[in-house]
């Protein structure tokens, strides 16, 4: 039961009650709609556009950050004086093309995503992005990024590295973790894995339903392929369409930089 | 869905015509019972009657008794003597809110007892009409054999019969409350979650029934635009629990072990935040899932980057909560 005499906990409890009462909802991006086009303003507007298109077409549209290095790409959150993580990608805006919806473009295809990326790049400076396709869906991948001095260079993407994952019996989470471990070892920048949902066996239940999820493990491995191709192959085994968002945490010190492979269902 | 229950009314009428040359008037008696159940109030209403015509009743006392079996207890056990009719009525609460009528069994007893007492001989029948000596009752003809002569009887019960009626459907009464209890902080695979026990209260025993959860209104309150962690998605319901006792299961509320990095990140970002979700509980009865309670479940973290030993994580299920220091 509740711990007695815990003033800090009381504060937390009251905060929860207030949040529940207000019904607050955290919105990942500020969206504005003008006429038939939506304008997105956020630290990662292309990731938010990918969210919109995934929801519209119920097809995976993945997004990957570059490793943020150049201060000109970053903004500071300064309302937490003791916080370790205060740097974020700076806000950018772009108007999503009006044809990026199922009414005007019935099928999701790489050309549509390329048009969205082109619109973004027409309204913003670097980084720039490529659009590729796989058996899973469409992928938005960094093409050119700023180096530490602000010069444009070819992006060295974490998921472009070759991985060698020994075939072994693992849980779903362990398979994804094995890919991330392989990438981290190759790039030197930690790639953390985040099954972006709550509850026991959350990711397993996306792969199989019912009680079977709690005992789910299977033999899998990958070698001689990029980490992105390994992810695609692993995700196609899921009963639920999955997608990813690879987001990177900027830092002024290289050893503090890391990225997170967020795996989430398409819905 | 609540079905409409039509008042169940049963009449049981047994007529016995006694053809006696020495008695001009009819010598008839009979029994009757009826009952109904009000799904709104949950009351069962019972009536039983034993009757006889005047001439017959003059020499006999009549008795009627009711009792209702609910499956776990006898209720409405009442009886009355009377002349020329014996009536008994009863109403009592049995169950409400059901998708159908309760599973009830009504039993009524009817007696006709002689009242004439012959000194030295006990009870007897002055008219030579005995319902005692002639037995048994013939269910096929619903009659007794012709009466014989009066004789001593050791019991005042001259004649009795019983009727029994069943309400065929099964009553389901949803739990009126589910109470959460903080049991402990998780161990092994659930070291970042609180473990809660749940108990059900209601009008019936929920043993062996299925209970399941569903979720809505999930909000990740930790997410910051620009964070490397995507906003979290809502929990996926666990497979249904089978109720083994009223305290029927344990529920883990919190984060998985593989999400330690998520917690640590927001603690290092000096956050006091978490997630909350509306958890709705349903029970499978009357061939459908019926929701009996919705409450908030939540997870909270607190981070002090300059004093990590004070970092906490906690979990809520309804009004129950628990927490630990965690960094």
Interface residues (C-beta under 8 A of the other chain):
Chain A: X1 X2 X3 X6 X8 X9 X11 X12 X13 X15 X16 X19 X20 X23 X24 X25 X26 X28 X29 X42 X43 X44 X65 X75 X77 X80 X81 X82 X83 X84 X85 X88 X89 X173 X177 X192 X193 X194 X195 X196 X197 X198 X199 X200 X201 X202 X205 X206 X210 X211 X245 X247 X248 X249 X258 X259 X260 X262 X264 X265
Chain B: X181 X182 X189 X190 X193 X217 X218 X219 X220 X221 X223 X224 X225 X226 X227 X228 X229 X230 X231 X232 X233 X234 X235 X236 X238 X239 X252 X255 X256 X258 X259 X261 X262 X265 X268 X269 X270 X271 X272 X274 X275 X276 X277 X296 X298 X299 X300 X302 X304 X305 X306 X310 X312 X314 X316 X320 X321 X322 X323
